[in-house]
Amino acid sequence: MSINDACRLYSDWNAQDGIIELALENAGSAPLSGARLATTSLFRIHPECRIEGATLSGQLSNYHVFAQPKGEQLMPGQRWVIRADRLSHVLRHYTDGLKSAFLILADGSIAPVALEPMTCNHKAGAPRWEEIERHALPAGAAPLAVIPAVLQADVGGVRDPALPLVIAADASLAAQKAFSAVRALAARLFTRDEPLFCHGEGHAVSASNDPALHEGAYRIVFTAKAIMLSAGDEDGFRHGFITLGQMLRGARLRPGEFVLPETGTVDDGPRFGWRGAHLDVARQFYAMQDIVDFLDCLAWNKLNRFHMHLNDDEAWRLEIPGFPALTEKAAFRGIGEILPPLLGAPAGRTGGYYTGDDIHALVAHGAALGIEIIPEIDVPGHCHCVLEALPELRDSGETGIYRSIQYFPNNALNPAIEATWDFLAAVFDRLVELFPARHIHVGADEVADGAWLGSPMAAVLGEKLFGKAETFSLQSYFLKRVQAMLRERGRNTAAWEEAALGGGLEIDGVLLMAWKESRAGRALAAQGYQVVLTPAQHYYFDIARSTDWWEPGASWAGTVRLRDTYDYDPGGDWPEALKTQLAGVQSCLWSENLAMPGLFAHLAYPRLSAMAEGAWCAPERKDFDRFLAIQDLMPVSAKS
């Protein structure tokens, strides 16, 4: 078969019987024999499932290799049909299906395969991504195109929107820095617009310090002759200038609905100190410009934390001195690499990582926007790629296989191996060097029940510490030792909610992120932990926005409609006595599906702005119809 010939792969999910069917059509000019079909997907086939029409000759998580039956030929125009049951989960969206595919021919060469979107029960259709409609501004709402909604506004009149905003010459240094940052931010976000801010002629904004205003808060007073902005810190000035920029842009683009006021006051400030957004840069690699663009969108939404998920089973993304294998091997995937193609990757070598200079640049960019970058190195689980790149971190005497929920075998760093701690010391030294953030996130999620139980070294450690080896007791030991390492380096520990298992962490200085549901966060707070709420049913943006088969996204947490995100009241079901333990909120965007062009923007926006409004203002200030009237004015970034 010529490498220039193309086969086409069809797939269907039989929802009644729980069977996946793959049909490879030979669109070439020669018979196909002795071939293997390699696919990546979101679903995973159980290693012991029943397969018809092929042999499962290789698998790692959601990468599958199907061998053509011995002696069979697939003639031009014919289809090779493969059926399998016992999948990892019920499939609910076409994006649960195949993401990339290729043939490994009998001579070892690679042939391309064209993919059709997966159907359900053989029903014809095509992807149709849900559109968010803009509504009219509700009667009585302030004519201000501002997201998040301001705490209090009493304004009137209309200023000329043709003129830009300028800062008065006598403004404080903090105000001038904030103005320069927001001016540059608006220029990057709205390249086709006339400038919102400039140095020269325009609406002069006088800026003065007011120490009575709390962190991040600001006050704007409009008079016929002046705009006066006051704040107690640089964050407050930055937020005030962003609000003014949003008002002016809305007035320019929709003068019949929105205004830059002539008179009145706006008083505003954030509800939560932690207003975050997470991005998984491990499952898919994001170019530096992609992350810079995303940071800019966070800033325009007045978010102040960027949680950077730097490793997972599928890749390691940060340069660590002394461990070159992490970036030479674990940052890339492909045939012949230590990691096969996964999650939409092609057969060839693909991937990437961030150098120290890259991180310094991102940290500086975030700092100019009031955004602190929180690095996450996910341990002890989710470390398949680390253990493949650094096999000296495995117990050579380990027997048996445990699998993570994503079907990665034996993927947790072993606390009984001293080299593990040498490795982590180098990693934490690097994180402290690169990231000034007060918290270092250490993951701690989804360690498989049964991890380490086949390791003789872990058995000895478990018996010494607890009388027996038990997964979550060993995990607690592991994390407490990690916590001590971070304390030695002057940093606090952040982790996912599973860090409380098996004895948990010492509470002092620990921030746990509750991702399963709000009541899980409430339980953590009752134990004394500081909590950031990231509930999947509201704030996980990898989840599809509707139940329609042709709507993209994941389905394990149901659906997350825009309204599900907007209406959520963080801590609304917590008793008053626990609310001091609620540090804030955060969205999460996991990247398993994001190899598909355009899907980043579709999944992230406008849900990001809906979350931002809940992070900023109290429930009584929210109005979904008002939000729908403004949300399409907010910026959108997209993975290139």
C-alpha positions in Angstrom: 0.0 0.0 0.0 1.4 3.4 -1.0 2.1 5.9 1.8 0.2 8.4 -0.4 -2.9 6.3 -0.3 -5.5 7.3 2.3 -7.9 5.2 4.3 -10.9 6.6 6.0 -12.0 5.5 9.5 -15.6 5.6 10.6 -16.8 4.9 14.2 -20.1 4.4 15.9 -21.2 4.0 19.5 -24.0 1.5 20.1 -25.6 3.1 23.2 -27.9 0.2 23.8 -25.3 -2.5 23.9 -22.3 -0.5 25.0 -20.3 -1.4 21.9 -17.8 0.7 19.9 -17.5 -0.1 16.2 -14.6 1.0 14.0 -14.8 0.6 10.3 -11.7 1.3 8.3 -12.4 1.8 4.6 -9.5 1.0 2.2 -9.6 4.0 -0.1 -6.3 3.1 -1.6 -5.4 1.2 -4.8 -3.8 -1.9 -3.2 -4.8 -4.6 -0.8 -4.0 -4.1 2.9 -2.6 -7.0 4.9 -0.5 -7.4 8.0 -1.4 -3.9 9.2 -2.1 -2.4 12.6 -4.6 0.4 13.1 -3.5 2.9 15.8 -6.0 5.2 17.3 -6.3 7.8 20.1 -9.6 8.7 21.7 -11.1 9.9 25.0 -12.6 6.4 25.7 -10.4 3.5 26.8 -11.1 -0.1 26.1 -10.7 -2.5 29.1 -7.6 -4.6 28.5 -9.6 -7.8 29.0 -12.6 -6.9 26.8 -14.0 -8.9 24.0 -12.9 -7.7 20.6 -14.2 -8.8 17.2 -12.3 -8.4 14.0 -8.9 -7.6 15.4 -6.5 -8.3 18.2 -5.6 -5.6 20.7 -1.8 -5.7 20.2 -1.0 -2.6 22.2 -2.6 -0.1 24.6 -1.6 2.7 26.9 -4.6 4.5 28.4 -6.6 5.7 25.4 -4.0 4.8 22.8 -5.0 1.5 21.1 -3.3 -0.6 18.5 -5.5 -3.2 16.6 -3.8 -5.9 14.6 -5.4 -7.1 11.3 -6.3 -10.8 11.5 -3.5 -12.9 10.2 -3.7 -13.8 6.6 -6.6 -11.5 5.8 -6.5 -8.9 3.1 -8.6 -5.7 2.9 -9.2 -5.0 -0.7 -9.7 -1.5 -2.2 -13.2 -0.3 -1.3 -13.8 -2.8 1.4 -14.1 -2.1 5.2 -12.3 -3.7 8.1 -14.8 -3.7 11.0 -13.7 -3.9 14.6 -16.1 -4.2 17.6 -15.3 -3.9 21.3 -17.2 -3.8 24.5 -16.3 -2.9 28.1 -15.3 0.7 27.6 -14.1 3.1 30.3 -17.4 5.0 30.4 -20.7 5.6 28.7 -20.1 7.8 25.6 -22.3 10.8 25.3 -20.6 13.2 22.8 -18.8 12.7 19.5 -15.7 14.1 21.1 -15.6 10.9 23.3 -14.6 9.2 20.1 -11.5 8.9 18.0 -9.2 11.9 17.9 -6.4 10.7 15.6 -5.5 7.5 13.7 -2.9 6.0 11.4 -1.8 2.7 10.0 1.4 0.9 10.9 2.0 -1.1 7.8 3.7 -4.6 7.6 7.0 -3.0 6.7 6.9 -0.6 9.7 6.0 2.5 7.7 3.2 4.8 8.6 0.1 5.6 6.5 -2.4 8.3 7.2 -6.0 7.7 8.1 -8.7 10.3 7.6 -11.3 10.4 10.5 -15.0 10.9 10.4 -16.7 12.2 13.6 -18.1 9.3 15.7 -21.8 8.7 15.3 -24.3 7.3 17.9 -26.5 4.4 16.8 -25.5 5.1 13.2 -27.6 8.3 13.1 -26.3 10.7 10.5 -25.2 14.1 11.7 -22.4 16.6 12.1 -20.9 18.7 14.9 -23.1 21.7 15.8 -21.6 23.7 18.6 -24.1 25.5 20.8 -24.3 29.3 20.2 -24.8 31.7 23.0 -27.4 34.3 22.1 -27.1 37.9 23.1 -30.2 39.3 25.0 -31.4 42.9 25.3 -30.3 44.7 28.4 -33.1 44.3 31.0 -35.2 47.3 31.9 -33.9 49.2 34.8 -30.3 47.8 34.5 -27.5 50.3 34.7 -26.3 51.0 31.1 -22.8 49.8 31.9 -21.1 47.1 29.8 -19.1 45.8 32.8 -18.3 42.2 33.6 -18.1 41.3 36.5 -21.0 43.4 37.6 -20.0 46.3 39.9 -21.0 46.3 43.6 -22.9 49.6 43.4 -23.6 52.1 40.6 -25.6 55.3 40.5 -24.9 57.0 37.3 -26.4 59.3 34.6 -25.7 61.2 31.5 -23.5 60.3 28.5 -19.9 61.2 27.8 -18.6 61.3 24.2 -17.4 57.7 23.5 -15.2 58.8 20.6 -12.6 60.2 23.0 -10.2 57.8 24.7 -9.3 57.7 28.4 -6.1 59.4 29.6 -4.5 59.7 33.0 -3.9 62.9 34.8 -0.3 64.0 35.1 -0.4 64.1 38.9 -1.5 60.5 39.4 0.4 58.3 41.9 3.0 55.8 40.7 0.7 52.9 41.5 -2.0 54.5 39.3 0.4 55.2 36.5 1.6 51.6 36.5 -1.9 50.3 36.5 -2.9 52.6 33.6 0.1 51.6 31.5 -0.7 47.9 32.1 -4.4 48.3 31.2 -3.6 50.5 28.2 -1.3 47.8 26.8 -3.8 45.0 27.7 -6.6 46.7 25.8 -4.4 47.2 22.8 -3.5 43.5 22.7 -7.1 42.3 23.2 -8.9 44.6 20.8 -6.5 45.1 17.9 -9.3 46.2 15.5 -10.7 48.9 17.8 -9.7 52.5 18.2 -7.6 52.8 21.3 -9.5 52.9 24.6 -6.6 54.5 26.4 -3.9 56.9 25.3 -1.4 59.5 26.4 -2.7 62.8 25.0 -6.2 64.3 24.5 -9.2 62.5 25.9 -11.3 62.0 29.0 -8.9 62.8 31.8 -9.0 60.4 34.8 -7.5 61.7 38.0 -6.3 59.0 40.3 -5.7 59.3 44.0 -4.9 56.9 46.8 -7.5 56.1 49.4 -6.2 53.7 52.1 -9.7 53.2 53.4 -10.5 51.1 50.3 -9.7 47.4 50.9 -7.5 45.2 48.7 -8.5 45.4 45.0 -11.4 47.8 45.6 -11.9 51.1 43.8 -14.3 54.1 43.6 -15.1 56.1 40.5 -16.8 59.5 40.7 -18.1 61.1 37.4 -18.7 64.8 37.1 -19.4 66.9 34.1 -15.7 68.0 34.1 -13.8 65.1 35.4 -13.5 61.4 36.1 -12.0 60.6 39.5 -10.7 57.2 40.4 -9.5 56.2 43.9 -8.1 53.0 45.2 -6.0 51.7 48.0 -3.5 49.7 45.9 -2.3 49.0 42.4 -4.8 46.2 42.0 -7.7 48.5 42.8 -6.4 51.1 40.2 -6.1 48.3 37.6 -9.6 47.1 38.3 -10.9 50.6 38.0 -9.2 51.3 34.7 -10.5 48.0 33.3 -14.0 49.0 34.4 -13.7 52.3 32.6 -12.3 50.6 29.5 -15.2 48.2 29.4 -17.7 51.1 29.8 -16.1 53.0 27.0 -15.9 50.1 24.6 -19.6 49.2 25.3 -20.6 52.8 24.6 -18.7 52.8 21.4 -19.9 49.5 20.0 -23.5 49.8 21.2 -24.3 53.5 21.9 -28.0 52.8 22.1 -27.5 50.4 25.1 -24.4 51.4 27.0 -22.7 54.6 28.1 -19.6 56.1 29.6 -21.4 58.1 32.3 -21.3 61.8 32.8 -22.3 61.9 36.4 -22.6 59.6 39.4 -20.5 57.1 41.3 -19.4 53.5 41.1 -18.2 51.6 44.2 -16.7 48.2 43.6 -14.4 45.5 45.0 -13.9 41.8 44.9 -15.9 39.2 46.8 -13.1 36.6 47.0 -9.3 37.0 47.2 -8.7 33.9 45.1 -10.3 34.3 41.7 -8.6 31.7 39.6 -8.5 29.8 36.3 -6.7 26.5 35.7 -5.2 25.3 32.5 -3.9 21.8 31.8 -0.8 22.3 29.7 0.3 18.6 30.0 -2.4 16.8 27.9 -1.9 19.4 25.2 1.1 21.7 24.8 0.3 25.4 24.5 2.7 27.8 22.8 3.8 30.8 24.9 1.6 33.2 23.0 -1.4 31.0 23.7 -0.8 31.3 27.4 -0.1 35.1 27.2 -3.4 35.5 25.4 -5.2 33.5 28.0 -3.7 35.6 30.8 -4.9 38.7 29.1 -8.4 37.4 29.0 -8.2 36.5 32.7 -7.1 40.0 33.5 -10.0 41.7 31.6 -12.3 39.5 33.7 -10.6 40.7 36.9 -9.2 37.2 37.7 -6.0 37.1 39.7 -4.7 33.5 39.8 -3.5 31.3 37.0 -3.1 27.6 38.0 -0.6 26.0 35.6 -0.9 22.2 35.5 2.6 21.3 34.3 2.6 17.5 34.3 0.4 14.5 34.0 0.7 10.9 32.9 0.8 12.1 29.3 3.6 14.7 29.5 6.1 16.7 31.6 6.4 20.4 30.6 9.0 22.1 32.8 12.8 22.1 32.3 14.5 20.8 35.5 18.3 21.1 35.8 19.9 17.7 36.4 17.0 15.7 34.9 17.3 16.3 31.1 15.3 13.1 30.3 12.1 14.9 31.5 12.2 17.4 28.6 14.1 15.2 26.1 11.7 12.3 26.5 8.7 12.9 28.7 7.7 16.2 27.0 7.1 14.5 23.6 4.9 11.7 22.2 5.0 9.6 19.0 6.0 6.3 17.6 9.3 5.3 19.0 9.1 7.7 21.9 8.6 6.6 25.5 5.1 8.0 25.2 3.0 6.9 22.3 0.6 9.3 20.5 -2.1 10.2 22.9 -5.3 12.4 22.8 -5.2 13.4 19.2 -1.4 13.3 18.6 -0.1 12.2 15.2 2.4 9.4 14.7 5.4 11.7 14.5 7.2 13.3 17.4 5.1 16.2 18.9 5.1 18.1 22.1 7.2 20.7 23.9 8.2 22.2 27.2 8.8 25.5 29.0 12.3 26.8 29.7 13.3 28.9 32.7 13.3 32.0 30.5 9.7 31.1 29.3 8.5 30.9 32.9 10.2 34.1 33.9 8.4 35.9 31.0 5.0 34.4 31.9 5.4 35.3 35.6 6.4 38.9 34.7 3.5 39.2 32.3 1.0 37.9 34.9 2.5 40.2 37.6 1.9 43.3 35.4 -1.8 42.2 35.2 -2.2 41.4 38.9 -2.2 37.7 38.2 -0.2 35.3 40.4 0.9 32.1 38.6 0.5 28.9 40.7 2.6 26.0 39.4 1.3 22.5 39.8 3.5 19.4 39.8 1.0 16.6 40.3 2.4 13.9 42.6 2.5 11.1 43.7 0.0 9.9 41.0 -0.3 11.0 37.4 3.4 10.3 37.0 3.5 7.7 34.2 5.7 9.8 32.0 8.1 10.6 34.9 8.6 6.9 35.7 9.1 6.1 32.0 11.8 8.8 31.7 13.4 8.1 35.1 13.1 4.3 35.6 15.4 4.5 38.6 12.4 5.8 40.5 10.6 2.4 40.2 10.9 -0.5 42.7 12.5 -3.2 40.5 10.9 -5.8 42.7 7.4 -4.5 42.3 4.8 -7.2 41.3 1.3 -6.9 39.9 -0.4 -4.0 38.1 -2.6 -1.4 39.5 -4.2 1.1 37.1 -5.3 4.7 37.5 -8.8 5.7 36.5 -7.3 6.7 33.1 -5.8 3.1 32.8 -2.2 4.1 33.3 -0.3 1.2 35.0 1.7 1.7 38.2 1.9 5.5 37.8 2.6 6.8 41.3 5.9 7.9 42.6 7.1 5.5 45.3 7.6 7.1 48.8 9.9 4.2 49.8 12.6 5.0 47.1 15.1 7.6 48.3 15.7 8.7 44.7 12.1 9.9 44.7 13.0 12.6 47.3 16.2 13.6 45.5 14.1 14.1 42.4 11.4 16.1 44.2 14.0 18.3 45.9 15.3 19.3 42.5 11.8 20.0 41.2 10.8 22.1 44.2 14.0 24.0 44.1 13.2 24.9 40.5 9.7 25.9 41.2 10.7 28.2 44.0 13.4 29.7 41.8 10.9 30.4 38.9 7.6 31.1 40.6 7.3 33.7 43.4 3.7 32.5 44.3 3.1 31.8 48.0 1.5 28.4 47.1 3.0 25.4 45.2 0.3 23.0 44.1 1.3 19.3 44.5 -1.7 17.6 42.9 -2.4 14.5 45.1 -5.5 13.6 43.1 -6.6 10.2 41.8 -4.0 7.9 43.3 -5.2 4.5 42.5 -6.5 2.4 45.4 -3.9 -0.4 45.5 -1.0 1.8 44.6 2.4 0.5 45.9 0.9 -2.6 47.4 3.0 -4.8 45.1 6.2 -2.9 46.0 8.4 -4.8 48.6 10.1 -1.5 49.5 6.7 0.2 50.1 5.6 -2.8 52.1 8.5 -2.4 54.5 7.9 1.3 54.8 4.2 0.8 55.4 4.8 -1.8 58.1 7.3 0.4 59.8 5.0 3.4 59.9 1.5 2.0 60.2 1.9 -1.7 60.9 0.9 -2.5 57.3 1.1 -1.1 53.8 -2.0 0.8 52.9 -2.3 3.1 49.9 -3.8 6.3 51.4 -1.8 6.1 54.6 1.3 6.0 52.5 -0.1 8.8 50.4 -0.6 10.9 53.5 3.0 10.2 54.6 4.2 11.1 51.1 2.3 14.4 51.1 3.3 15.4 54.6 7.0 14.9 53.6 6.3 17.1 50.5 4.7 19.7 52.7 7.8 19.8 55.0 10.0 20.2 51.9 7.9 23.2 50.8 8.0 24.7 54.2 11.7 24.5 54.2 11.7 26.5 51.0 9.3 29.1 52.4 6.2 28.0 50.5 2.7 26.8 51.4 1.1 23.7 50.0 -1.9 23.6 47.7 -3.5 20.4 46.5 -6.7 18.8 45.3 -9.2 17.5 47.8 -7.8 14.0 47.9 -4.8 15.3 49.9 -7.1 15.0 53.0 -7.3 11.2 52.6 -5.5 8.7 54.9 -4.6 11.3 57.6 -4.2 14.2 55.2 -1.8 17.1 55.5 -1.1 19.3 58.5 -3.7 22.1 58.2 -1.5 25.1 58.8 -0.8 26.9 55.5 -2.6 24.3 53.3 -5.1 25.2 50.6 -7.2 22.4 49.2 -9.2 22.6 46.0 -12.6 20.9 46.2 -13.5 19.7 42.6 -16.1 17.0 43.1 -18.9 19.2 44.6 -19.6 22.0 47.0 -20.3 19.8 50.0 -16.9 18.2 49.6 -15.4 21.7 50.1 -17.7 22.2 53.1 -16.4 19.0 54.7 -12.8 20.1 54.1 -13.5 23.4 55.7 -15.0 21.7 58.7 -11.7 19.9 59.1 -10.0 23.3 59.3 -8.6 23.6 55.7 -8.7 26.7 53.7 -10.7 25.8 50.5 -10.9 27.0 46.9 -14.1 25.7 45.3 -13.7 24.3 41.8 -16.8 22.1 41.5 -16.9 20.1 38.2 -20.7 20.5 37.8 -20.2 24.3 37.6 -16.6 25.3 36.9 -15.1 22.5 34.8 -15.0 23.9 31.3 -13.9 20.7 29.6 -17.4 19.4 30.2 -19.9 19.8 27.3 -22.5 22.6 27.5 -25.5 20.5 26.5 -26.6 16.9 26.2 -26.7 16.9 22.4 -24.5 14.2 20.9 -22.9 16.7 18.5 -22.0 19.2 21.2 -18.3 18.9 22.0 -16.8 18.2 25.4 -16.5 15.6 28.1 -19.5 14.1 29.9 -18.2 12.5 33.2 -19.7 15.4 35.2 -22.9 15.6 33.2 -23.3 19.0 31.4 -22.2 22.5 32.5 -24.5 24.9 30.8 -23.6 28.6 30.9 -26.4 29.1 33.4 -25.0 26.3 35.6 -21.8 28.3 35.9 -23.5 31.6 36.3 -26.1 30.7 38.9 -23.7 28.8 41.2 -23.3 30.6 44.5 -19.9 29.6 46.0 -20.4 28.7 49.7 -24.1 29.4 49.5 -24.7 26.1 51.2 -22.1 26.5 53.9 -22.8 27.5 57.5 -21.8 31.0 58.3 -19.1 29.7 60.8 -17.2 28.0 58.0 -17.2 30.8 55.4 -14.0 32.3 56.7 -12.4 29.0 55.4 -13.5 29.8 51.8 -10.5 31.4 50.1 -12.2 31.7 46.7 -13.1 29.9 43.5 -11.5 28.7 40.3 -12.4 27.3 37.0 -10.6 24.3 35.5 -10.0 23.5 31.8 -8.6 20.1 31.2 -7.1 19.5 27.8 -7.9 16.0 26.7 -10.2 17.3 24.0 -8.4 20.4 23.0 -6.4 19.1 20.1 -9.4 20.1 18.0 -9.0 23.6 16.5 -11.5 26.1 17.9 -12.6 24.0 20.8 -10.6 25.9 23.4 -12.6 29.1 22.7 -15.9 27.3 22.5 -15.5 25.5 25.9 -13.8 28.4 27.8 -16.0 31.3 26.8 -18.3 32.8 27.9 -18.3 30.4 30.9 -15.1 32.0 32.1 -16.8 35.4 32.4 -19.8 33.7 34.2 -17.4 32.2 36.7 -15.6 35.5 37.1 -18.8 37.3 38.0 -19.5 34.8 40.7 -15.9 35.2 42.0 -16.3 39.0 42.1 -19.7 40.0 43.2 -22.4 38.7 45.7 -25.4 36.8 44.4 -27.8 39.7 44.8 -25.7 41.7 42.3 -26.0 39.1 39.6 -28.5 39.2 36.8 -28.3 36.5 34.1 -30.2 38.5 31.5 -27.9 41.5 32.0 -24.9 39.2 31.7 -26.2 37.8 28.4 -26.5 41.3 27.1 -22.9 42.0 27.7 -21.0 38.7 27.5 -20.2 38.9 23.7 -18.2 42.1 24.3 -15.7 40.2 26.4 -12.5 39.0 24.8 -11.8 35.4 23.6 -8.5 33.7 23.2 -8.0 30.5 21.3 -5.3 27.8 21.2 -3.5 28.2 17.9 
